[in-house]
Amino acid sequence: MRACARGKQTRKALTLLDTVREKGLILDVYVYTSVIDACAKGGMWERALELLDEMRAEGIMPNSITYGAAIAACGNGGEWERALQLLHQMRAKKMGMNIVTYNAAIVALARASRDKMKNIVKADHIKRYNEHVTAENSSLIDLIDESDNACQLWKKALDLLNKMKEDRIAPDVISYSAAINACGSGGRWKEAVQLIQTMKQGGPRVRPNKIAYTAAITACGRSGEWEEALRLYTDMKNAAVLPDRITYNAVLLALKNGNQYNKTIEIWDEMCGKLAKANPDLITTVTPTSQSIAPDIISLTEVLGTLDIHKHRDIIDQVMSEAVERDIILRSDSLDSVWEIDLSGMSFPVARGVLMYVMNRAHKAVSGGIEPEAQDISLITGVGKGQRNYGKALDNMKQNKNCEKGEDFMYPSILREVPFATTALREFVQECLIQDFKPPLQSTIPELSEGTVVIKRDILRKWFLEKE
């Protein structure tokens, strides 16, 4: 059963438990703990609690390891309140508390805080989308302050750290990292940074590692504190802690939220291995291997989300060329061609960058003789249920007073951050073809292919001639 738990074979562990019962073999705390642990790893928190009740009913008293597994099961299932109830039961029974049970509870709070943050941000996007608001994105702390934040999970995580010390249990790097995550998701970047400082003052066992630093950088980035995020990133490397791709993406998020496009490109260059071009202040005592930090689609999304299509066209073109060369987008094993490109599933910033890239590529193909003449370009976007309402939203947004003042309603505001609106990619693409190209590229939607945007060859020829 222990092997099943380690291998995340929850069903097999439960089957073995049934077999033990059927054969009348003795069930003990070790058996139950192993199966509860398997349930924790398999995301079956309800079954884990049922087993906890069963063993009590059979007179088998759970130990601290059993409780730790049950707390972990609740945490993995997003049931932080049940996790804390189990921890309180242990304290009430004066059971031996240990670092494993405490860490399981703090991790439960961190995960619940993360999920709560995601729901808050999504609700804000939906609200602004439905009201056709184009104001700049609110910081995470503003969103949380405006929401129902009665739980204040970050406070509970910090309280557990204090209780650990009261119980003479020294928090380790897992304890601190989980608490930092809870603070970050709760918009408490100052508390996250303070925890990093506390870890730096501790012994080797609690010195901040890659996970802790990345969590703190993410906390600062979500709250718009890009300077603090960048300072943590530099401290991390000076402390000989190797950042990975997740760390770099957290830095890019912070820079995007701070509209720091110059520093964003420096980080992108570093990820691409162009250290000579990158800012030497960012290349400190430790430089990770290029493979471990090579940019991915998340990196690309953050970079393009920072750049302004009207001010940074040359930079965007360079970034897109590097992304294609690295097979991040328009992969070499895809079915894309010069005249048919699949944009479905792409975020808005990436789709916008791809449009610019493929249009330039088509022009070069014809002018360079690779293609004999211009053809219709088909852009596959797909159609979803969000499509029907999105066109009306765009019309209303165009009439919004902020747009009348010249704000680019397609980019720096709501649409850049709306993950649920990807089903509206078709309308977004059509607007980009009009706004981003001179002369504007008019497009059509085939009657029998509603998930495709087509640019006719005659329109392309005129655009090609204008470029020449």
N, C-alpha and C positions, 0 to 999 in steps of 0.2 A: 504493500500500500504506500509505503514511503517512496518507493521508486515511481509509482504512479503520480504521486504529488509532485515530485521533482520533474517528471516528464510532462506535467500538465495533462495527464490522462484521467480526467475527473470521472468520466463514465466508467472506466475500468475500475477505479477505486471504489465507486459505489457498488458496482457489480460484485467485487471481492467482499465487500461488507455484507451484502446479501448472502453470499455463499457461506461466510463464516457463521451467520445466523442460522442458515438452513442446516448446517452440519452440527449445530449445537456447541460450537467451539466458544472458548471464553473470550468475551469482549472486555478490553481494558482501556485505560486512558490513552495508551500509546496508539491503539488501533483507531479510536475515535479522533484523536488529534491529527493523525495522518490523513484521514478522510476529510476532516474539516479543512486541513491545509490544501488538499486537492481541490476542494470546492472553492476556496479562496482564489487559487490560481486559475480556476475555470470560470470565474465570474458568477458562481451560484451562491450568493450570499444568503438567500432564503433557506436553501437546503443546509447550509452551514449552521444556521441558527436552530433549525429543526433538530439537527444532530446534537447540538449543544443541550437542547431541552431533553432529548431522548436519553443521553448519557446520565443526566441528573436524575431523571425518572427511574433509571435502572440502578441508582445508587453509586454511580461512578462519578467521582468528583473531578471536574476539570482542573487542570493546573495552569500555571501562568503561560505555558507554551500553548495550551489549548485556547486560552483567552486571546493570546496574541494572534493565532491563526484566525479566530472568529472576527477579531477586530479588523484584520487585514481583509477578510472576506467582505465585511461591511464597507470598508473603504474603497475596495475595488468596485463595489456596486453603487457607489455614490451615497451610501447610507451613513453619513457622518454622525448623525444623531444617535443611531444605534451603536456605532463604534464608541462614542463617548459614554453611553449608558453602560456598556460592558466594562469600560475602564473604571467607571465609578463603582460598579459592582465589585471589582477587584479591590479597590481601596476600602470599600465597606467591609469586605471579608478579611481585610488585613492580609491579603495575599502578597507574596513577594513580587513587587513591581520590578521590571527590568527594562533595559533600553529597547528591547525588541517590541514590547507591547506599547511603550510610549511612541516609538517611531512609527508603528503601524497606525496609531491614532493621529499623529501629526500629518502623516502622508494622506490619511483619509480626509483631513481638513483641507490639505493643499489641493487634492483632486476636486473636492466639492467646491472650493473657492474658484478654481479654474473653470469648472462647468458653469458656475454662477456668473462669472465674468463674461463668458461666451454668450450666455443668454441675455445679459444686460446689453452688450454691444449689438447683438442681433436685433433685439427689441428696439434699440435706438435707431438702427438703420431702417427697420421696417416703418417706424413712426415717421422718420424724415422722408422716406421714400413715398409713403402714402400721402403725406402733406406737401410733397414736392418742394421740400426745403433744400436750399443749396448752400447753406452756411457751412463754414469749415467744420471739420470733425471736432467734436468735444473731446477733451482729454478723458482718460479712463476714470480719474478721480472725480471729475465733474459728473460723469454718467452714474457712478456708484453713489455719489452724494444725493443724486436726484431719485435714486431707486429705493426699493425697500431693502435696506441693508441691516435689518434688525439683528441678523445672525452674527455679523462681524466675525467671520471665520478666522481672519488673520489674528484677531485678538485672542481667540481661543487657542490658536497655535502657539502664540507667545506665552499664554498662561501655562500651557503644558510644558514649555521649556523651563519656566520658573518652578513648576511642580517637580520636574525632574531634579533640579538642583536642591529643592527642599528634601527630596527623598535620597539625596546623596548619590544621584545617578548623573554622571557627566554626559551631557549631550555630545553626540559625535557628528561627523560631517553629514550623515543622513538626516539627523534631527534638524540641524541648521538649514540644510538645503531645502527640506520640505517646508520649514517655516518661512524661508525666503520666498519660495513659490507661493505660499498662501498670502504673504504680504504683497507680492507683486500683483497677484490676481485681485487683491483688494484695493489696489491703487495706492498702497503705502510704500512708496519707493524709498523714503527716508529710513523707515524701519528695516527694509531689506538691506540697504547700504550699511546701516549700523550693525546688523548681524554679520556682515562680511568683516567689518572692523573687529568685532568680538572674536571671530574665528581667527583672524590674523594675529591676535594677541595670545591665542591659546597655543597648546603644544602641537607637535606634528600630527597627532590623531585628529585634530579638528581644523587644521589649516584648510582654507577654502580650496576646493578642487575645481575642475572644469565645470561640473554640474552646478556648484554653488555660484561661481562667477557668472555663468550663463543665465541662471535664474535671476540674479541681481541686475544684470544688464537688461534682461527682458522687462523686469519690473520698472526700471528707469525709462526704457523705451516706450512702454505702454503709457506712461504718465507724461510723455513729452520732454523728459529730462535727458536730452541727447548728449549734453556735455558730461554729465555724470556717467552715462553709459560708456562714453568714449574713454573717460578716465579709468573706469573699472577694467575696460578692455586692455588698456596700456598697463595697468597694474598687474593684471593677470599674466601678461607676457613677461613683464619684468620679474615676476615671481617664478618664472620657468614653468608655468602651467600652460600646456599646449591647448589653444582653442581649436575647436573643430568647426565643421560647416554650420552646425546649429548655433554656435556662438557667433559666427560671422553673420548669419541671418538675423540674429537678435540685434547686432550692431546696426545692420542695414535698416531694420524696422525702426530703431531709435532715430537714425539719421533721416529717414523718410518722414517720421512724425515731426522732426525739427526742420524739415525743408532744407536740409544741408546737402545740396546736390554735388558740390565739389568734393566733400569728404566721402560721399557715397561712391563716387567714381574711384577715389583712392582705395577704398576697401575692395571694390570690384576688381581693380587692377591687382591688388594683393592676392585675391582669391584666384585670379587667372595666372598668377605666377610672374606678373610683370613688376617685380619688386623695385627695379630701377626707377620706374615711373611713380611708384607710390610714395606717399609722404614718409620721409625717414623717421619722423616722430612716432609714426604708427608701427614701424618695423624696429622693435626694440631687441631685447637680448635673445628672444626665442622666436623662431620662425617655423611653423609646422610644415609638414610635407604637402606638396601641391595636391596630391591625390585626396588627402583628408579634408581639404578645404575647397576643393573645386566647386564652383557655383552650380546650383541646381535651379529648378523652375521657381522655387521660393525666392532664391537670391535674385533671379531675373525679375520677378514680379515686384519685389521691393525697390530695385534700382529704377525700373521703368515707372513705378509709382511716384518716385521722387522727381524725375525729370519732366520738364515742361516741353510738350511737343512743338510749341512754337518758338521756344528759345534755344532748345538743345537738340535740334534735328541731327546735326553731325555726330554728336555724342551718342544719341540713340541709335543711329545707323551703325556706329562702330560696335556698340554693345550688342546689337542684334546680330551683326556679322560674327562676333565671337561666340554668341549663344548657338548659332547655327553650326559653326565649325566644331563646337563641343558637343553637338547632338542633344542640346537641351530642348530645342524646339525644331520643327521641320526636320525630324530625324531622317537619316539616310535610309533607314529601313521602312519608311512610311510610303504610302501610295501618292503622296503629294507630287505635283509636277509644276511646271512654270505656270500653267493655265488652270490648275485646279488645286485648291488649298483647303485643308480641313482645319477650321478654327474652333470647332465645337469643343467645349470643355475648357477653353482658355479663359483666364481672367481678363477683365477689361484692359488693364495696362498692357498685358502681353499681346492680346489680340490687336491692340492699336499699334504696337511696335511691329508686329508681324505684317500688318497691312503696309506700312511704310517700306519694310524690307522687300516684300514680294513684288510691290509695284516697281521699285527700283530694279529688282532682279529681272522683271519682264522687259523693262526698257533696255537694260544692258544686253539681254539675250537677243533682242531684235536689232539693236544698233550695232551689235558685235557680230551679227551674222549667224549666231547659234540657232536662232529661230528665223525662218524665212519671212514671216510677217506676223502682225498682231492678230490674236484670236480673242474670243470672249474669255474673260476670267470668271471662274466660278468659285465663290467663297462659301464653303459649307459651314453653316452656323448651328443648324438644328433648331427645332421649335419646341417650346415647352409651355406649360400653363401660364407662366409669368408673362409670356409674350403678349397676351391680349391687352393687359392693363398698362404695359410699359410704354407703348407708343403714345397713349394719352398722357402719361406722366411726362414724357419728353416735351410734348406740345405745351403743357402747362409750365414746365420749368423754363422753357424758352421765353415765356411771357413774364417770368418772375423778375422783380425789380433788380435783383442782384445781377441777373444776366444782362439786363438792359445797360448796366454800368460797364459791361464789357468782360464780366467774369467768364472764364471758360467753363461752362456748365458741364462739359463732358469729363473734366479731368480732376481738378484739385479738390472737388467736394465729394458729394455723396457717392457718385457712381464708381469712383475709384475703389471704394471700400465695401461694396455691396455684394457679398458672396452669393446670396440667394437670387440675385438678378441675372445670373449667367444664362438663364433660359431666355433672356431678352437680348441676347448677343446680336441677333439679326438687326434690330433697330439701331443698336449701338454702332455696328459696322457701317450701316448706311449713313449715319450722321458723321462718322469719322471721315468717310470718303468725301463728304461735302465740305467739312470744316478744315481738314488737314491738307488738302491738295488744291493746287492752283494750276489750271482752272479746276473747279469742283468736279468730282467724278460722280455723275448721276448713275444710279444703279436700278435694277429691276428685280422683282421676285417672281420666278416662274410659277404659273398657276398650278402646275402639277408637282412642284418641288418647293414647298413653302419654307423649307429650312436652308435655302440657298440664295445667296445674293450674287447677281450676275452683272458684270460690267461689259457692255457691248464693245466689240472691236472698234467701231467708229469713234466712240468716246475715248478709247484707249489711244487711238492714232493721234487724236487732237492733243491729248495730254503728252504723248511722246514728242510731238512737234514742239510743244511749248517748252519742254525741258531742253530741247536742242537749241 
